[in-house]
Amino acid sequence: MEKKIVAILCILAVALPMVALIAPAKADLDDFAWVEPAYKGHDSYYNRDITGYLENSNWNLTLSWTNYYSYPVNISTVRVLFDWGKNYTHRFATPVQLKHDEYKTFTVYNMTPSVEVASEMWTHYYDIYLDQVNATTGPFREWQLTSDYGSNFAVLSADHLACLNLWMKYTPIFGSSGAAPGMMYYGMPFYTNITKVQIYFSQAYMEFYQGMSIFEAGVFGSAKTHLQSADTLFNQAITTWDTSGTAIEDARLAGINAQTAYYNALADASKKQADAATINSIGWLFFGLGWTLLGLGLIIYATRRPKPPAQPPQ
């Protein structure tokens, strides 16, 4: 019996240190973000928000993690596993140790595959892992420390990306949200009294609507052609509107200026006539006043003139 107890104690003495090496329960990342994607936002083809990278360009992921355990943790690798079967691993030359409550940001990047390898017909799932080792020097015993995941990663062809950029440019002009989530209605935004401009706008709207219908069917090359045509027609409309509208405004302004000048001339003429009449009246006033003064002077002179001495009778 005593031998069995001793044997059990020996087993526990060996097992307890090993328990300490067992991987802790899975923990969540504090946060992670895809850095500078080619496109981030709603994609009406997938009918969801995506994070999209252009095929054969680098994707870039940054993530943060805080060690909430009571003991130091040694981070050996950052891994991103995509559903196209590729496991992208960044292994540190020396494991990064985080002590209790210590915070660390990690970055990993790699090449986005072509759409032949990772189809653009659907979005892709991914898992993000931080791996832990039991020491900072080898030999190591490695296990998964923490992970997170997502399903909105998109690999984009150049045509797909061009369509998205044009959609983002013209949706505020041609589009309005519908009642159902993700639905979008399109309509003509402008009405002008310049016929050529209205024709360009109408043609641009029809090309945009057709392009988006084709885009939502997943035919990105043909969709891009129609959307680029809409872009060209819309720019022509704006240029024509600017030229013709400015000419109309200039002509209207010239007419207003001419009318103003005409009425100003009439006013000046009337003022000159009034001034001439006023001057003439003043002239006659002074003329009459002059004669009046002359008459008064003669009267005064006549009344005050010395009388000649009387002549003696002869």
C-alpha positions as CSV (number, residue, x, y, z in Angstrom):
1,M,0.0,0.0,0.0
2,E,2.8,2.4,1.0
3,K,4.5,1.5,-2.3
4,K,1.4,2.5,-4.3
5,I,1.1,5.8,-2.4
6,V,4.7,6.5,-3.2
7,A,4.2,5.6,-6.8
8,I,1.2,8.0,-7.1
9,L,3.1,10.8,-5.5
10,C,6.0,10.2,-7.9
11,I,3.5,10.4,-10.9
12,L,2.0,13.6,-9.5
13,A,5.4,15.1,-9.0
14,V,6.1,14.5,-12.7
15,A,2.6,15.4,-13.9
16,L,2.1,18.7,-12.2
17,P,5.0,20.5,-14.0
18,M,3.6,19.1,-17.2
19,V,0.1,20.5,-16.5
20,A,1.7,23.9,-16.2
21,L,2.9,23.5,-19.8
22,I,-0.5,22.6,-21.1
23,A,-1.8,25.4,-23.4
24,P,-4.1,27.8,-21.7
25,A,-7.7,28.2,-22.8
26,K,-8.1,30.0,-26.1
27,A,-8.1,33.8,-25.7
28,D,-9.4,36.5,-28.2
29,L,-7.2,39.1,-29.9
30,D,-7.7,42.6,-28.6
31,D,-8.2,43.8,-32.2
32,F,-7.0,43.3,-35.7
33,A,-7.3,45.2,-39.0
34,W,-6.4,44.8,-42.6
35,V,-4.1,47.7,-43.6
36,E,-4.6,49.7,-46.8
37,P,-6.8,47.3,-48.8
38,A,-7.6,48.2,-52.4
39,Y,-11.2,48.5,-51.5
40,K,-13.2,48.4,-48.2
41,G,-16.9,48.8,-48.1
42,H,-20.1,47.4,-49.7
43,D,-19.9,45.2,-52.8
44,S,-23.3,44.7,-54.4
45,Y,-22.0,41.6,-56.2
46,Y,-21.4,39.8,-52.9
47,N,-24.2,41.9,-51.3
48,R,-22.0,42.5,-48.2
49,D,-19.2,44.6,-46.9
50,I,-15.8,43.3,-47.9
51,T,-12.1,43.9,-47.4
52,G,-10.6,43.5,-50.9
53,Y,-7.1,43.3,-52.1
54,L,-6.0,43.4,-55.7
55,E,-4.7,40.0,-57.0
56,N,-0.9,39.7,-56.9
57,S,-0.5,42.6,-54.5
58,N,0.5,42.5,-50.9
59,W,-2.1,42.1,-48.2
60,N,-1.2,43.5,-44.8
61,L,-2.6,42.6,-41.4
62,T,-2.0,44.2,-38.0
63,L,-3.2,42.8,-34.7
64,S,-2.9,43.5,-31.0
65,W,-2.9,41.2,-27.9
66,T,-2.5,41.8,-24.2
67,N,-1.2,39.1,-21.9
68,Y,-3.9,38.8,-19.2
69,Y,-2.4,35.7,-17.7
70,S,-0.5,35.8,-14.5
71,Y,2.7,34.4,-16.0
72,P,4.9,35.5,-19.0
73,V,3.9,34.3,-22.5
74,N,6.3,33.7,-25.3
75,I,4.9,34.5,-28.8
76,S,6.7,32.5,-31.5
77,T,4.7,33.0,-34.7
78,V,1.8,34.9,-36.3
79,R,-0.2,32.8,-38.7
80,V,-3.0,33.5,-41.1
81,L,-4.8,30.5,-42.6
82,F,-7.0,31.2,-45.6
83,D,-9.7,28.9,-47.0
84,W,-7.8,28.5,-50.3
85,G,-5.4,26.2,-48.3
86,K,-2.5,28.6,-47.7
87,N,-1.1,29.0,-44.3
88,Y,1.0,32.2,-44.1
89,T,3.4,32.1,-41.2
90,H,5.6,34.8,-39.8
91,R,8.1,33.3,-37.3
92,F,10.1,35.5,-35.0
93,A,13.8,34.8,-34.8
94,T,13.5,35.0,-31.1
95,P,10.2,34.5,-29.3
96,V,8.6,37.7,-28.1
97,Q,7.9,37.6,-24.4
98,L,5.0,39.5,-22.9
99,K,4.6,39.7,-19.2
100,H,1.4,40.1,-17.3
101,D,-0.8,43.0,-18.6
102,E,1.8,43.8,-21.3
103,Y,0.5,44.8,-24.7
104,K,2.0,44.1,-28.1
105,T,1.2,44.9,-31.7
106,F,2.1,42.3,-34.4
107,T,2.1,42.7,-38.2
108,V,2.2,40.1,-40.9
109,Y,1.9,40.5,-44.7
110,N,2.2,38.4,-47.9
111,M,1.2,38.2,-51.5
112,T,-2.4,38.0,-52.5
113,P,-2.9,35.1,-54.9
114,S,-4.4,35.4,-58.4
115,V,-8.1,35.0,-58.9
116,E,-7.3,31.6,-60.5
117,V,-6.0,30.4,-57.1
118,A,-8.4,32.3,-54.9
119,S,-11.7,32.9,-56.8
120,E,-13.3,36.3,-56.7
121,M,-16.7,34.7,-57.1
122,W,-17.1,34.6,-53.3
123,T,-15.5,36.0,-50.2
124,H,-13.0,34.0,-48.3
125,Y,-12.7,32.7,-44.7
126,Y,-9.5,33.2,-42.7
127,D,-8.2,32.3,-39.3
128,I,-5.6,34.4,-37.4
129,Y,-3.4,32.7,-34.9
130,L,-0.8,33.7,-32.3
131,D,1.4,30.7,-31.3
132,Q,3.1,30.3,-28.0
133,V,6.2,28.4,-26.9
134,N,7.2,27.4,-23.5
135,A,10.5,29.3,-23.4
136,T,12.5,32.0,-25.2
137,T,15.3,29.5,-26.1
138,G,15.0,26.1,-27.7
139,P,14.1,23.4,-27.8
140,F,10.5,24.7,-27.9
141,R,7.2,23.2,-27.3
142,E,4.7,25.1,-29.3
143,W,0.9,25.5,-29.2
144,Q,-1.8,27.9,-30.3
145,L,-2.3,30.7,-27.8
146,T,-5.1,32.8,-29.3
147,S,-7.0,33.1,-32.6
148,D,-9.7,35.1,-34.4
149,Y,-11.4,34.7,-37.7
150,G,-13.4,36.4,-40.5
151,S,-15.2,35.7,-43.7
152,N,-15.2,39.0,-45.6
153,F,-11.8,38.8,-47.4
154,A,-12.0,39.3,-51.2
155,V,-9.4,38.7,-53.9
156,L,-10.2,41.3,-56.7
157,S,-9.3,41.3,-60.3
158,A,-8.4,44.7,-61.9
159,D,-11.8,44.8,-63.7
160,H,-13.7,44.0,-60.4
161,L,-11.8,46.8,-58.6
162,A,-12.4,49.3,-61.4
163,C,-16.1,48.6,-61.2
164,L,-16.1,49.1,-57.5
165,N,-14.3,52.4,-57.8
166,L,-16.8,53.7,-60.4
167,W,-19.7,52.4,-58.3
168,M,-18.4,54.3,-55.3
169,K,-18.0,57.5,-57.5
170,Y,-21.5,57.5,-59.0
171,T,-23.7,55.8,-56.4
172,P,-24.1,59.1,-54.5
173,I,-25.3,60.6,-57.8
174,F,-27.4,57.8,-59.3
175,G,-28.2,55.6,-56.4
176,S,-30.5,55.6,-53.4
177,S,-31.0,52.9,-50.7
178,G,-34.1,50.7,-50.9
179,A,-36.2,49.4,-48.2
180,A,-34.6,45.9,-48.1
181,P,-31.0,45.6,-46.7
182,G,-28.4,45.8,-49.4
183,M,-30.9,46.9,-52.1
184,M,-30.1,49.9,-54.3
185,Y,-32.3,51.8,-56.7
186,Y,-30.9,54.0,-59.4
187,G,-32.5,57.1,-61.0
188,M,-31.8,60.2,-63.0
189,P,-30.4,62.9,-60.7
190,F,-30.3,66.0,-62.9
191,Y,-32.8,67.9,-65.1
192,T,-31.6,70.9,-67.0
193,N,-33.0,73.2,-69.7
194,I,-30.0,72.5,-71.9
195,T,-31.0,69.7,-74.3
196,K,-27.5,68.3,-75.0
197,V,-26.6,68.2,-71.3
198,Q,-29.9,66.2,-70.6
199,I,-29.1,63.8,-73.3
200,Y,-25.6,63.1,-71.9
201,F,-27.0,62.6,-68.4
202,S,-29.6,60.2,-69.7
203,Q,-27.1,58.2,-71.6
204,A,-24.7,58.1,-68.6
205,Y,-27.5,56.9,-66.4
206,M,-28.5,54.1,-68.8
207,E,-24.8,53.0,-69.2
208,F,-24.4,53.0,-65.4
209,Y,-27.6,51.1,-64.7
210,Q,-26.7,48.5,-67.4
211,G,-23.1,48.2,-66.1
212,M,-24.2,47.6,-62.5
213,S,-26.7,45.0,-63.6
214,I,-23.9,43.1,-65.4
215,F,-21.6,43.6,-62.5
216,E,-24.0,42.0,-60.1
217,A,-24.1,39.0,-62.4
218,G,-20.3,38.7,-61.9
219,V,-19.2,39.6,-65.5
220,F,-16.7,42.2,-64.4
221,G,-15.0,43.0,-67.7
222,S,-18.2,43.8,-69.6
223,A,-19.5,45.7,-66.6
224,K,-16.4,47.9,-66.5
225,T,-16.9,48.8,-70.1
226,H,-20.4,50.1,-69.5
227,L,-19.4,51.9,-66.3
228,Q,-16.4,53.6,-68.0
229,S,-18.8,54.7,-70.8
230,A,-21.1,56.2,-68.1
231,D,-18.1,58.0,-66.6
232,T,-17.2,59.5,-70.0
233,L,-20.8,60.6,-70.8
234,F,-21.2,62.1,-67.3
235,N,-18.0,64.1,-67.7
236,Q,-19.2,65.3,-71.2
237,A,-22.4,66.4,-69.6
238,I,-20.6,68.4,-66.9
239,T,-18.3,70.0,-69.5
240,T,-21.2,70.9,-71.8
241,W,-23.2,72.2,-68.9
242,D,-20.3,74.3,-67.8
243,T,-19.7,75.7,-71.3
244,S,-23.3,76.2,-72.3
245,G,-24.5,77.3,-68.9
246,T,-21.7,79.8,-68.6
247,A,-22.5,81.2,-72.1
248,I,-26.2,81.5,-71.2
249,E,-25.3,83.2,-67.9
250,D,-22.9,85.5,-69.7
251,A,-25.5,86.5,-72.3
252,R,-28.1,87.1,-69.6
253,L,-25.6,89.2,-67.6
254,A,-24.7,91.1,-70.7
255,G,-28.4,91.8,-71.4
256,I,-28.9,93.0,-67.8
257,N,-25.8,95.2,-68.1
258,A,-27.0,96.7,-71.4
259,Q,-30.5,97.3,-69.9
260,T,-28.9,98.9,-66.9
261,A,-26.7,101.1,-69.1
262,Y,-29.7,102.2,-71.1
263,Y,-31.7,103.2,-68.1
264,N,-28.6,104.9,-66.6
265,A,-28.3,106.9,-69.9
266,L,-31.9,107.9,-69.7
267,A,-31.4,109.0,-66.1
268,D,-28.3,111.0,-67.1
269,A,-30.2,112.7,-69.9
270,S,-33.1,113.6,-67.7
271,K,-30.7,114.9,-65.1
272,K,-28.9,117.0,-67.7
273,Q,-32.2,118.4,-69.0
274,A,-33.2,119.2,-65.4
275,D,-29.8,120.8,-64.8
276,A,-30.1,122.9,-68.0
277,A,-33.6,124.0,-67.1
278,T,-32.5,124.9,-63.6
279,I,-29.5,126.9,-65.0
280,N,-31.8,128.7,-67.5
281,S,-34.3,129.6,-64.7
282,I,-31.5,130.9,-62.6
283,G,-30.2,133.0,-65.6
284,W,-33.6,134.5,-66.1
285,L,-33.9,135.1,-62.4
286,F,-30.7,137.0,-62.3
287,F,-31.7,138.8,-65.5
288,G,-34.9,140.0,-64.0
289,L,-33.2,140.8,-60.8
290,G,-30.8,142.9,-62.7
291,W,-33.4,145.0,-64.3
292,T,-35.2,145.3,-61.0
293,L,-32.1,146.6,-59.4
294,L,-31.5,148.9,-62.3
295,G,-35.0,150.3,-62.0
296,L,-34.6,150.8,-58.3
297,G,-31.4,152.6,-58.8
298,L,-32.9,155.0,-61.3
299,I,-35.8,155.7,-59.0
300,I,-33.4,156.4,-56.1
301,Y,-31.2,158.5,-58.3
302,A,-34.2,160.5,-59.6
303,T,-35.5,161.2,-56.1
304,R,-32.1,162.2,-54.7
305,R,-30.7,164.1,-57.6
306,P,-29.9,167.8,-56.6
307,K,-32.3,170.3,-58.1
308,P,-30.8,173.1,-60.3
309,P,-30.9,176.7,-58.7
310,A,-34.0,178.8,-59.7
311,Q,-33.4,181.4,-62.4
312,P,-34.2,185.1,-61.5
313,P,-37.0,186.5,-63.4
314,Q,-36.1,188.7,-66.2
